[in-house]
Amino acid sequence: MAYNKPEVLPTQVKILIAGGFGVGKTTLVGAVSEIEPLSTEELITWASVGIDDLGGVEEKSTTTVAFDFGRITIEQHGIVLYLFGTPGQRRFWFLWNELSAGALGAIVLADTRRLEDCFEAVDFFENRGTRFLVAVNEFDGAFRYEPDEVRAALGLDARVPILPCDARDRSSALSVLKALIRHLLVAAPSASA
């Protein structure tokens, strides 16, 4: 009788992609997802005038009204990441609690032209004790800051990784996801502890 080794299933991890309105969350999920991402993008209408602040993203014509969902398998580590992009507008933040249930970690996307827009996401994850990193989405024409400058502006602990990102570029977005996994593994308690 031949002995077959049991199939080793990949580790499945839920990751949140958060940040302010128009920072690139939907773009990042779409850039890396190996499946057609679920997107709840809708056209911005006159009804959002006075409710949603389009300052700095005046050219934006759509907005996420629930969440984005994508999946990426990182084969060399045997990990399947389920990516949930949170809505950026304040009126949809009630969804964050539900979306964050079971999440192992998060990426806070930041736009240095509107850095204050990611304060709430940073506070949310710090208050929940969720491990996260900050990915500075390098928009065309935006001034580039050193990670220590971003850290000081956001009041972040030295252990929170900060790295540049181009949410449109698959390899850049994958680098951010891999950095988050490394951060989560380093921060995880050892099995012998």
MDTraj code that builds the backbone (N, CA, C; nanometers):
import mdtraj as md
import numpy as np

residues = "MET ALA TYR ASN LYS PRO GLU VAL LEU PRO THR GLN VAL LYS ILE LEU ILE ALA GLY GLY PHE GLY VAL GLY LYS THR THR LEU VAL GLY ALA VAL SER GLU ILE GLU PRO LEU SER THR GLU GLU LEU ILE THR TRP ALA SER VAL GLY ILE ASP ASP LEU GLY GLY VAL GLU GLU LYS SER THR THR THR VAL ALA PHE ASP PHE GLY ARG ILE THR ILE GLU GLN HIS GLY ILE VAL LEU TYR LEU PHE GLY THR PRO GLY GLN ARG ARG PHE TRP PHE LEU TRP ASN GLU LEU SER ALA GLY ALA LEU GLY ALA ILE VAL LEU ALA ASP THR ARG ARG LEU GLU ASP CYS PHE GLU ALA VAL ASP PHE PHE GLU ASN ARG GLY THR ARG PHE LEU VAL ALA VAL ASN GLU PHE ASP GLY ALA PHE ARG TYR GLU PRO ASP GLU VAL ARG ALA ALA LEU GLY LEU ASP ALA ARG VAL PRO ILE LEU PRO CYS ASP ALA ARG ASP ARG SER SER ALA LEU SER VAL LEU LYS ALA LEU ILE ARG HIS LEU LEU VAL ALA ALA PRO SER ALA SER ALA".split()
xyz = np.array([
    [0.0846, -0.1170, 0.0000],
    [0.0000, 0.0000, 0.0000],
    [0.0895, 0.1237, 0.0000],
    [0.0656, 0.2101, -0.0945],
    [0.1458, 0.3326, -0.1055],
    [0.0932, 0.4360, -0.0065],
    [0.1880, 0.5026, 0.0564],
    [0.1525, 0.6076, 0.1514],
    [0.1548, 0.7413, 0.0781],
    [0.0452, 0.8105, 0.0804],
    [0.0387, 0.9440, 0.0207],
    [0.0439, 1.0464, 0.1317],
    [0.1324, 1.1418, 0.1146],
    [0.1400, 1.2512, 0.2121],
    [0.0123, 1.3341, 0.2030],
    [-0.0403, 1.3747, 0.3166],
    [-0.1609, 1.4578, 0.3115],
    [-0.1292, 1.5911, 0.2433],
    [-0.2265, 1.6387, 0.1702],
    [-0.2093, 1.7671, 0.1023],
    [-0.2004, 1.8782, 0.2069],
    [-0.1020, 1.9625, 0.1920],
    [-0.0867, 2.0759, 0.2828],
    [-0.1615, 2.1940, 0.2214],
    [-0.2602, 2.2399, 0.2925],
    [-0.3388, 2.3526, 0.2438],
    [-0.2676, 2.4834, 0.2771],
    [-0.2813, 2.5813, 0.1899],
    [-0.2167, 2.7095, 0.2180],
    [-0.2817, 2.7791, 0.3372],
    [-0.2034, 2.8596, 0.4035],
    [-0.2554, 2.9421, 0.5116],
    [-0.3365, 3.0554, 0.4498],
    [-0.4550, 3.0768, 0.5016],
    [-0.5429, 3.1816, 0.4497],
    [-0.5435, 3.2980, 0.5472],
    [-0.5202, 3.4166, 0.4936],
    [-0.5045, 3.5350, 0.5771],
    [-0.5918, 3.6473, 0.5227],
    [-0.6651, 3.7099, 0.6126],
    [-0.7478, 3.8256, 0.5761],
    [-0.6688, 3.9527, 0.6043],
    [-0.6581, 4.0378, 0.5019],
    [-0.5845, 4.1634, 0.5107],
    [-0.6778, 4.2779, 0.4717],
    [-0.6721, 4.3870, 0.5465],
    [-0.7485, 4.5068, 0.5113],
    [-0.6582, 4.6078, 0.4420],
    [-0.7146, 4.6785, 0.3456],
    [-0.6477, 4.7896, 0.2790],
    [-0.7317, 4.9112, 0.3133],
    [-0.6760, 5.0035, 0.3894],
    [-0.7527, 5.1172, 0.4397],
    [-0.6812, 5.2479, 0.4081],
    [-0.7503, 5.3562, 0.4330],
    [-0.6946, 5.4888, 0.4099],
    [-0.8060, 5.5836, 0.3703],
    [-0.7674, 5.7047, 0.3421],
    [-0.8647, 5.8084, 0.3088],
    [-0.9282, 5.7894, 0.1724],
    [-1.0243, 5.8753, 0.1452],
    [-1.0973, 5.8788, 0.0197],
    [-1.0012, 5.9081, -0.0958],
    [-1.0040, 5.8242, -0.1988],
    [-0.9255, 5.8492, -0.3193],
    [-0.7774, 5.8204, -0.3075],
    [-0.7358, 5.7422, -0.2085],
    [-0.5928, 5.7184, -0.1865],
    [-0.5367, 5.6046, -0.2713],
    [-0.6247, 5.5197, -0.3295],
    [-0.5768, 5.4126, -0.4151],
    [-0.6064, 5.2727, -0.3669],
    [-0.6979, 5.2566, -0.2739],
    [-0.7293, 5.1240, -0.2188],
    [-0.7850, 5.0303, -0.3265],
    [-0.8827, 5.0771, -0.4010],
    [-0.9409, 4.9971, -0.5089],
    [-0.8356, 4.9640, -0.6134],
    [-0.7513, 5.0595, -0.6441],
    [-0.6452, 5.0406, -0.7431],
    [-0.5477, 4.9340, -0.6978],
    [-0.5063, 4.9372, -0.5706],
    [-0.4120, 4.8383, -0.5187],
    [-0.4721, 4.6982, -0.5231],
    [-0.5964, 4.6831, -0.4780],
    [-0.6604, 4.5514, -0.4804],
    [-0.6674, 4.5004, -0.6240],
    [-0.7050, 4.5858, -0.7171],
    [-0.7145, 4.5459, -0.8564],
    [-0.5811, 4.5120, -0.9190],
    [-0.4749, 4.5788, -0.8747],
    [-0.3415, 4.5556, -0.9313],
    [-0.2858, 4.4194, -0.8955],
    [-0.3201, 4.3660, -0.7792],
    [-0.2595, 4.2401, -0.7350],
    [-0.3519, 4.1196, -0.7390],
    [-0.4819, 4.1407, -0.7462],
    [-0.5742, 4.0279, -0.7355],
    [-0.5585, 3.9320, -0.8526],
    [-0.5529, 3.8026, -0.8187],
    [-0.5433, 3.6987, -0.9220],
    [-0.6808, 3.6588, -0.9743],
    [-0.7836, 3.7082, -0.9099],
    [-0.9210, 3.6885, -0.9570],
    [-0.9745, 3.8250, -0.9976],
    [-1.0828, 3.8241, -1.0720],
    [-1.1482, 3.9516, -1.1031],
    [-1.1961, 4.0102, -0.9706],
    [-1.1419, 4.1266, -0.9320],
    [-1.1800, 4.1789, -0.8007],
    [-1.3272, 4.2200, -0.7955],
    [-1.3858, 4.1982, -0.6800],
    [-1.5192, 4.2495, -0.6537],
    [-1.5016, 4.3952, -0.6155],
    [-1.5700, 4.4807, -0.6846],
    [-1.5589, 4.6225, -0.6564],
    [-1.6985, 4.6802, -0.6448],
    [-1.7176, 4.7652, -0.5460],
    [-1.8467, 4.8311, -0.5291],
    [-1.8333, 4.9785, -0.5635],
    [-1.7602, 5.0046, -0.6702],
    [-1.7415, 5.1419, -0.7174],
    [-1.8704, 5.1912, -0.7821],
    [-1.9093, 5.3096, -0.7473],
    [-2.0256, 5.3751, -0.8072],
    [-1.9859, 5.5157, -0.8480],
    [-2.0588, 5.5704, -0.9440],
    [-2.0324, 5.7071, -0.9879],
    [-2.0615, 5.8046, -0.8744],
    [-1.9761, 5.9039, -0.8621],
    [-2.0011, 6.0121, -0.7662],
    [-2.1076, 6.1016, -0.8283],
    [-2.2117, 6.1289, -0.7533],
    [-2.3223, 6.2091, -0.8054],
    [-2.3323, 6.3404, -0.7293],
    [-2.4235, 6.4218, -0.7722],
    [-2.4456, 6.5503, -0.7063],
    [-2.4868, 6.5322, -0.5612],
    [-2.5411, 6.4155, -0.5268],
    [-2.5853, 6.3906, -0.3894],
    [-2.4699, 6.3923, -0.2900],
    [-2.3477, 6.3701, -0.3368],
    [-2.2338, 6.3694, -0.2446],
    [-2.1739, 6.5082, -0.2235],
    [-2.2207, 6.6063, -0.2988],
    [-2.1706, 6.7434, -0.2830],
    [-2.1998, 6.7903, -0.1407],
    [-2.0969, 6.8375, -0.0740],
    [-2.1103, 6.8829, 0.0636],
    [-2.0978, 6.7720, 0.1656],
    [-2.0971, 6.6459, 0.1186],
    [-2.0823, 6.5322, 0.2093],
    [-1.9423, 6.4741, 0.1962],
    [-1.8997, 6.4478, 0.0724],
    [-1.7668, 6.3931, 0.0469],
    [-1.6727, 6.5044, 0.0056],
    [-1.5574, 6.5106, 0.0703],
    [-1.4570, 6.6116, 0.0394],
    [-1.3732, 6.5635, -0.0790],
    [-1.3876, 6.6291, -0.1924],
    [-1.3124, 6.5940, -0.3123],
    [-1.1843, 6.6760, -0.3242],
    [-1.1486, 6.7507, -0.2196],
    [-1.0261, 6.8297, -0.2207],
    [-0.9047, 6.7419, -0.2447],
    [-0.8289, 6.7724, -0.3492],
    [-0.7094, 6.6970, -0.3822],
    [-0.7355, 6.5808, -0.4751],
    [-0.8622, 6.5441, -0.4939],
    [-0.8980, 6.4348, -0.5859],
    [-1.0169, 6.4783, -0.6726],
    [-1.0133, 6.6013, -0.7184],
    [-1.1245, 6.6574, -0.7948],
    [-1.1571, 6.5775, -0.9209],
    [-1.0574, 6.5092, -0.9775],
    [-1.0791, 6.4319, -1.1001],
    [-1.1433, 6.2956, -1.0740],
    [-1.1587, 6.2575, -0.9482],
    [-1.2167, 6.1266, -0.9140],
    [-1.3641, 6.1256, -0.9521],
    [-1.4057, 6.0203, -1.0239],
    [-1.5446, 6.0142, -1.0699],
    [-1.6228, 5.8983, -1.0078],
    [-1.5537, 5.8067, -0.9379],
    [-1.6212, 5.6936, -0.8731],
    [-1.5764, 5.6835, -0.7282],
    [-1.6532, 5.6086, -0.6513],
    [-1.6207, 5.5896, -0.5108],
    [-1.6670, 5.4517, -0.4643],
    [-1.5957, 5.3941, -0.3692],
    [-1.6333, 5.2654, -0.3120],
    [-1.7439, 5.2879, -0.2095],
    [-1.8542, 5.2156, -0.2264],
    [-1.9673, 5.2345, -0.1356],
    [-1.9848, 5.1188, -0.0373],
    [-1.9053, 5.0154, -0.0470],
    [-1.9092, 4.9055, 0.0511],
    [-1.7665, 4.8584, 0.0764],
    [-1.7109, 4.7791, -0.0138],
    [-1.5731, 4.7338, 0.0005],
    [-1.5267, 4.6758, -0.1324],
    [-1.3978, 4.6565, -0.1421],
    [-1.3379, 4.5865, -0.2553],
    [-1.2891, 4.4521, -0.2026],
    [-1.2862, 4.3530, -0.2899],
    [-1.2365, 4.2222, -0.2490],
    [-1.1516, 4.1635, -0.3599],
    [-1.0365, 4.1107, -0.3210],
    [-0.9501, 4.0408, -0.4146],
    [-0.8766, 3.9294, -0.3423],
    [-0.8065, 3.8483, -0.4205],
    [-0.7315, 3.7366, -0.3625],
    [-0.5991, 3.7241, -0.4357],
    [-0.4946, 3.6939, -0.3601],
    [-0.3626, 3.6706, -0.4182],
    [-0.2974, 3.5553, -0.3434],
    [-0.2380, 3.4633, -0.4179],
    [-0.1656, 3.3517, -0.3587],
    [-0.0172, 3.3808, -0.3662],
    [0.0484, 3.3733, -0.2533],
    [0.1938, 3.3895, -0.2495],
    [0.2496, 3.2488, -0.2330],
    [0.2726, 3.1859, -0.3477],
    [0.3056, 3.0427, -0.3546],
    [0.4280, 3.0049, -0.2721],
    [0.5369, 3.0824, -0.2843],
    [0.6609, 3.0425, -0.2162],
    [0.6455, 3.0374, -0.0653],
    [0.5425, 3.1031, -0.0125],
    [0.5194, 3.0991, 0.1325],
    [0.3951, 3.0188, 0.1692],
    [0.3235, 2.9678, 0.0679],
    [0.2028, 2.8903, 0.0945],
    [0.0946, 2.9709, 0.1628],
    [0.0773, 3.0964, 0.1193],
    [-0.0182, 3.1870, 0.1829],
    [-0.1169, 3.2380, 0.0783],
    [-0.2446, 3.2358, 0.1116],
    [-0.3473, 3.2981, 0.0292],
    [-0.3956, 3.4204, 0.1062],
    [-0.3831, 3.5358, 0.0435],
    [-0.4277, 3.6601, 0.1058],
    [-0.5641, 3.6984, 0.0499],
    [-0.6580, 3.7203, 0.1392],
    [-0.7880, 3.7732, 0.1015],
    [-0.7845, 3.9223, 0.1351],
    [-0.7962, 4.0042, 0.0329],
    [-0.7808, 4.1483, 0.0476],
    [-0.9160, 4.2172, 0.0511],
    [-0.9370, 4.2956, 0.1534],
    [-1.0604, 4.3725, 0.1678],
    [-1.0253, 4.5202, 0.1724],
    [-1.0639, 4.5934, 0.0692],
    [-1.0433, 4.7378, 0.0661],
    [-1.1608, 4.8065, 0.1322],
    [-1.1317, 4.8894, 0.2300],
    [-1.2373, 4.9591, 0.3043],
    [-1.2825, 5.0833, 0.2283],
    [-1.4050, 5.1281, 0.2524],
    [-1.4480, 5.2546, 0.1934],
    [-1.3759, 5.3702, 0.2627],
    [-1.3481, 5.4748, 0.1879],
    [-1.2729, 5.5864, 0.2439],
    [-1.3563, 5.6976, 0.3035],
    [-1.4812, 5.7105, 0.2589],
    [-1.5614, 5.8218, 0.3096],
    [-1.6116, 5.7941, 0.4502],
    [-1.6144, 5.8979, 0.5282],
    [-1.6553, 5.8880, 0.6688],
    [-1.7935, 5.8254, 0.6843],
    [-1.8862, 5.8524, 0.5939],
    [-2.0229, 5.8017, 0.6084],
    [-2.0322, 5.6497, 0.5956],
    [-1.9243, 5.5844, 0.5437],
    [-1.9238, 5.4397, 0.5300],
    [-1.8333, 5.3709, 0.6319],
    [-1.7793, 5.4446, 0.7270],
    [-1.6871, 5.3861, 0.8239],
    [-1.7515, 5.2834, 0.9152],
    [-1.8838, 5.2854, 0.9264],
    [-1.9494, 5.1847, 1.0105],
    [-1.9181, 5.0437, 0.9603],
    [-1.8800, 5.0305, 0.8328],
    [-1.8453, 4.9000, 0.7764],
    [-1.7099, 4.8487, 0.8249],
    [-1.6235, 4.9386, 0.8720],
    [-1.4886, 4.8990, 0.9098],
    [-1.4878, 4.7930, 1.0185],
    [-1.5744, 4.8055, 1.1186],
    [-1.5784, 4.7060, 1.2267],
    [-1.6092, 4.5679, 1.1724],
    [-1.7074, 4.5591, 1.0839],
    [-1.7432, 4.4302, 1.0251],
    [-1.6305, 4.3762, 0.9376],
    [-1.5743, 4.4620, 0.8542],
    [-1.4672, 4.4181, 0.7644],
    [-1.3430, 4.3739, 0.8406],
    [-1.3162, 4.4352, 0.9545],
    [-1.1934, 4.4040, 1.0281],
    [-1.2020, 4.2756, 1.1104],
    [-1.3213, 4.2226, 1.1277],
    [-1.3358, 4.0990, 1.2049],
    [-1.2553, 3.9876, 1.1384],
    [-1.1628, 3.9299, 1.2119],
    [-1.0811, 3.8210, 1.1616],
    [-0.9603, 3.8623, 1.0794],
    [-0.9400, 3.9911, 1.0634],
    [-0.8242, 4.0372, 0.9855],
    [-0.6970, 4.0196, 1.0672],
    [-0.5938, 3.9671, 1.0021],
    [-0.4659, 3.9475, 1.0688],
    [-0.3813, 4.0740, 1.0662],
    [-0.3990, 4.1547, 0.9631],
    [-0.3193, 4.2763, 0.9513],
    [-0.3814, 4.3713, 0.8509],
    [-0.3160, 4.4867, 0.8351],
    [-0.3710, 4.5901, 0.7474],
    [-0.2607, 4.6719, 0.6826],
    [-0.2959, 4.7276, 0.5699],
    [-0.2127, 4.8271, 0.5020],
    [-0.2899, 4.9573, 0.5074],
    [-0.2267, 5.0615, 0.5590],
    [-0.2846, 5.1946, 0.5546],
    [-0.2173, 5.2661, 0.4386],
    [-0.2954, 5.2954, 0.3350],
    [-0.2427, 5.3703, 0.2215],
    [-0.2475, 5.5180, 0.2561],
    [-0.1412, 5.5884, 0.2244],
    [-0.1318, 5.7305, 0.2550],
    [-0.0966, 5.8088, 0.1292],
    [-0.1491, 5.9285, 0.1203],
    [-0.1197, 6.0241, 0.0135],
    [-0.0581, 6.1453, 0.0825],
    [0.0693, 6.1738, 0.0544],
    [0.1368, 6.2824, 0.1266],
    [0.0764, 6.4192, 0.0975],
    [-0.0024, 6.4322, -0.0074],
    [-0.0707, 6.5593, -0.0359],
    [-0.1878, 6.5801, 0.0592],
    [-0.2363, 6.4703, 0.1189],
    [-0.3511, 6.4732, 0.2107],
    [-0.3273, 6.3736, 0.3234],
    [-0.2125, 6.3840, 0.3886],
    [-0.1719, 6.2865, 0.4893],
    [-0.2724, 6.2745, 0.6035],
    [-0.3374, 6.3837, 0.6359],
    [-0.4345, 6.3823, 0.7460],
    [-0.5511, 6.2873, 0.7185],
    [-0.5732, 6.2511, 0.5927],
    [-0.6830, 6.1611, 0.5587],
    [-0.6609, 6.0176, 0.6070],
    [-0.5391, 5.9837, 0.6460],
    [-0.5167, 5.8465, 0.6949],
    [-0.5069, 5.8403, 0.8475],
    [-0.5214, 5.9534, 0.9170],
    [-0.5143, 5.9529, 1.0632],
    [-0.6155, 5.8558, 1.1243],
    [-0.7408, 5.8594, 1.0745],
    [-0.8452, 5.7755, 1.1330],
    [-0.8144, 5.6274, 1.1138],
    [-0.7586, 5.5906, 0.9981],
    [-0.7241, 5.4498, 0.9744],
    [-0.6143, 5.4057, 1.0710],
    [-0.5130, 5.4891, 1.0891],
    [-0.4053, 5.4577, 1.1837],
    [-0.4632, 5.4413, 1.3236],
    [-0.5462, 5.5364, 1.3666],
    [-0.6084, 5.5284, 1.4992],
    [-0.6936, 5.4019, 1.5139],
    [-0.7701, 5.3692, 1.4105],
    [-0.8570, 5.2516, 1.4134],
    [-0.7760, 5.1256, 1.4411],
    [-0.6675, 5.1053, 1.3666],
    [-0.5884, 4.9834, 1.3842],
    [-0.5086, 4.9843, 1.5138],
    [-0.4587, 5.0997, 1.5534],
    [-0.3882, 5.1071, 1.6823],
    [-0.4832, 5.0725, 1.7965],
    [-0.6042, 5.1278, 1.7928],
    [-0.7021, 5.1033, 1.8995],
    [-0.7483, 4.9587, 1.9036],
    [-0.7517, 4.8912, 1.7912],
    [-0.7936, 4.7504, 1.7851],
    [-0.6780, 4.6549, 1.8115],
    [-0.5554, 4.7061, 1.8126],
    [-0.4387, 4.6207, 1.8289],
    [-0.4067, 4.5407, 1.7035],
    [-0.4516, 4.5882, 1.5877],
    [-0.4251, 4.5215, 1.4601],
    [-0.2913, 4.5687, 1.4060],
    [-0.2037, 4.4754, 1.3722],
    [-0.0742, 4.5091, 1.3136],
    [-0.0955, 4.5669, 1.1743],
    [-0.0218, 4.6718, 1.1441],
    [-0.0356, 4.7360, 1.0142],
    [0.0963, 4.7967, 0.9716],
    [0.1017, 4.8333, 0.8448],
    [0.2109, 4.9144, 0.7939],
    [0.1497, 5.0281, 0.7151],
    [0.2303, 5.1288, 0.6878],
    [0.1858, 5.2424, 0.6079],
    [0.2574, 5.2365, 0.4741],
    [0.1787, 5.2375, 0.3676],
    [0.2328, 5.2411, 0.2315],
    [0.2003, 5.3778, 0.1733],
    [0.3030, 5.4544, 0.1441],
    [0.2844, 5.5885, 0.0885],
    [0.2689, 5.5737, -0.0624],
    [0.1464, 5.5959, -0.1099],
    [0.1167, 5.5850, -0.2520],
    [0.1765, 5.7065, -0.3225],
    [0.2733, 5.6826, -0.4065],
    [0.3480, 5.7915, -0.4701],
    [0.2761, 5.8405, -0.5953],
    [0.1833, 5.9318, -0.5736],
    [0.1087, 5.9905, -0.6836],
    [0.1999, 6.0777, -0.7690],
    [0.1697, 6.0818, -0.8985],
    [0.2454, 6.1689, -0.9885],
    [0.2356, 6.3125, -0.9386],
    [0.3491, 6.3794, -0.9310],
    [0.3537, 6.5187, -0.8903],
    [0.3528, 6.5428, -0.7403],
    [0.3385, 6.4390, -0.6604],
    [0.3389, 6.4560, -0.5145],
    [0.4823, 6.4620, -0.4644],
    [0.5053, 6.5437, -0.3627],
    [0.6376, 6.5550, -0.3032],
    [0.6701, 6.4242, -0.2313],
    [0.7953, 6.3822, -0.2414],
    [0.8398, 6.2586, -0.1760],
    [0.9013, 6.2912, -0.0402],
    [0.8551, 6.2226, 0.0618],
    [0.9057, 6.2413, 0.1969],
    [0.9791, 6.1155, 0.2406],
    [1.0737, 6.1319, 0.3290],
    [1.1448, 6.0189, 0.3883],
    [1.0516, 5.9487, 0.4871],
    [1.0702, 5.8176, 0.5046],
    [0.9847, 5.7446, 0.5992],
    [0.9824, 5.8065, 0.7394],
    [1.0954, 5.8557, 0.7879],
    [1.0971, 5.9160, 0.9218],
    [1.0124, 6.0421, 0.9285],
    [1.0031, 6.1162, 0.8169],
    [0.9181, 6.2351, 0.8136],
    [0.7703, 6.1957, 0.8202],
    [0.7333, 6.0910, 0.7463],
    [0.5957, 6.0409, 0.7498],
    [0.5645, 5.9864, 0.8886],
    [0.6584, 5.9119, 0.9474],
    [0.6407, 5.8560, 1.0819],
    [0.6135, 5.9666, 1.1838],
    [0.6921, 6.0737, 1.1771],
    [0.6737, 6.1850, 1.2705],
    [0.5380, 6.2529, 1.2489],
    [0.5000, 6.2729, 1.1235],
    [0.3730, 6.3392, 1.0930],
    [0.2534, 6.2571, 1.1408],
    [0.2656, 6.1245, 1.1362],
    [0.1566, 6.0370, 1.1791],
    [0.1679, 5.9940, 1.3252],
    [0.2800, 6.0272, 1.3895],
    [0.2996, 5.9895, 1.5295],
    [0.3072, 5.8393, 1.5483],
    [0.3760, 5.7704, 1.4556],
    [0.3819, 5.6247, 1.4590],
    [0.4979, 5.5722, 1.5414],
    [0.4751, 5.4582, 1.6026],
    [0.5777, 5.3839, 1.6729],
    [0.6861, 5.3427, 1.5735],
    [0.8075, 5.3315, 1.6185],
    [0.9207, 5.2959, 1.5314],
    [0.9070, 5.1567, 1.4715],
    [0.8245, 5.0710, 1.5306],
    [0.8079, 4.9342, 1.4789],
    [0.7121, 4.9242, 1.3608],
    [0.6379, 5.0320, 1.3309],
    [0.5444, 5.0298, 1.2187],
    [0.6215, 5.0582, 1.0904],
    [0.6263, 4.9609, 0.9984],
    [0.6973, 4.9845, 0.8725],
    [0.6285, 5.0917, 0.7872],
    [0.7098, 5.1711, 0.7200],
    [0.6613, 5.2712, 0.6255],
    [0.7403, 5.2515, 0.4976],
    [0.6689, 5.2351, 0.3864],
    [0.7391, 5.2159, 0.2608],
    [0.6651, 5.2818, 0.1458],
    [0.7400, 5.3140, 0.0410],
    [0.6760, 5.3743, -0.0765],
    [0.5999, 5.2683, -0.1550],
    [0.5026, 5.3147, -0.2321],
    [0.4194, 5.2238, -0.3088],
    [0.3635, 5.2967, -0.4298],
    [0.3484, 5.2243, -0.5383],
    [0.2703, 5.2716, -0.6517],
    [0.1566, 5.1715, -0.6641],
    [0.0381, 5.2098, -0.6181],
    [-0.0763, 5.1181, -0.6133],
    [-0.1154, 5.0679, -0.7512],
    [-0.0741, 5.1360, -0.8564],
    [-0.1073, 5.0934, -0.9927],
    [-0.0172, 4.9813, -1.0414],
    [0.0991, 4.9683, -0.9790],
    [0.2015, 4.8751, -1.0249],
    [0.1955, 4.7449, -0.9448],
    [0.1720, 4.6347, -1.0140],
    [0.1570, 4.5053, -0.9474],
    [0.2778, 4.4695, -0.8615],
    [0.3989, 4.4862, -0.9143],
    [0.5167, 4.4460, -0.8366],
    [0.5338, 4.5334, -0.7124],
    [0.5033, 4.6610, -0.7234],
    [0.5124, 4.7496, -0.6074],
    [0.4092, 4.7100, -0.5014],
    [0.2865, 4.6847, -0.5448],
    [0.1812, 4.6449, -0.4513],
    [0.2127, 4.5096, -0.3869],
    [0.2678, 4.4164, -0.4657],
    [0.3086, 4.2871, -0.4093],
    [0.4185, 4.3037, -0.3057],
    [0.5118, 4.3950, -0.3305],
    [0.6180, 4.4212, -0.2329],
    [0.5604, 4.4683, -0.1003],
    [0.4578, 4.5508, -0.1069],
    [0.3929, 4.5998, 0.0150],
    [0.3259, 4.4839, 0.0886],
    [0.2552, 4.3987, 0.0156],
    [0.1901, 4.2832, 0.0788],
    [0.2917, 4.1900, 0.1433],
    [0.4013, 4.1639, 0.0744],
    [0.5052, 4.0774, 0.1314],
    [0.5687, 4.1419, 0.2545],
    [0.5870, 4.2735, 0.2507],
    [0.6414, 4.3435, 0.3679],
    [0.5462, 4.3313, 0.4865],
    [0.4164, 4.3376, 0.4601],
    [0.3189, 4.3214, 0.5684],
    [0.3270, 4.1804, 0.6263],
    [0.3371, 4.0789, 0.5419],
    [0.3475, 3.9406, 0.5911],
    [0.4729, 3.9249, 0.6767],
    [0.5853, 3.9795, 0.6303],
    [0.7085, 3.9730, 0.7114],
    [0.6883, 4.0426, 0.8456],
    [0.6239, 4.1586, 0.8438],
    [0.5966, 4.2336, 0.9671],
    [0.5097, 4.1508, 1.0616],
    [0.4086, 4.0844, 1.0069],
    [0.3200, 4.0023, 1.0902],
    [0.3947, 3.8825, 1.1475],
    [0.4818, 3.8218, 1.0686],
    [0.5578, 3.7055, 1.1163],
    [0.6578, 3.7439, 1.2250],
    [0.7228, 3.8565, 1.2095],
    [0.8191, 3.9033, 1.3105],
    [0.7465, 3.9371, 1.4402],
    [0.6274, 3.9930, 1.4281],
    [0.5533, 4.0345, 1.5463],
    [0.4782, 3.9201, 1.6145],
    [0.4641, 3.8066, 1.5440],
    [0.3886, 3.6942, 1.5992],
    [0.4638, 3.6300, 1.7154],
    [0.3913, 3.5909, 1.8196],
    [0.4576, 3.5196, 1.9290],
    [0.5035, 3.3822, 1.8807],
    [0.6140, 3.3376, 1.9314],
    [0.6645, 3.2070, 1.8902],
    [0.5799, 3.0957, 1.9529],
    [0.5802, 2.9789, 1.8879],
    [0.5015, 2.8652, 1.9374],
    [0.5498, 2.8160, 2.0721],
    [0.6765, 2.8399, 2.1035],
    [0.7314, 2.7927, 2.2309],
    [0.7106, 2.8900, 2.3454],
    [0.6566, 3.0074, 2.3138],
    [0.6380, 3.1087, 2.4198],
    [0.5161, 3.0813, 2.5028],
])
top = md.Topology()
chain = top.add_chain()
for i, resn in enumerate(residues, 1):
    res = top.add_residue(resn, chain, resSeq=i)
    for name in ("N", "CA", "C"):
        top.add_atom(name, md.element.get_by_symbol(name[0]), res)
traj = md.Trajectory(xyz[None], top)
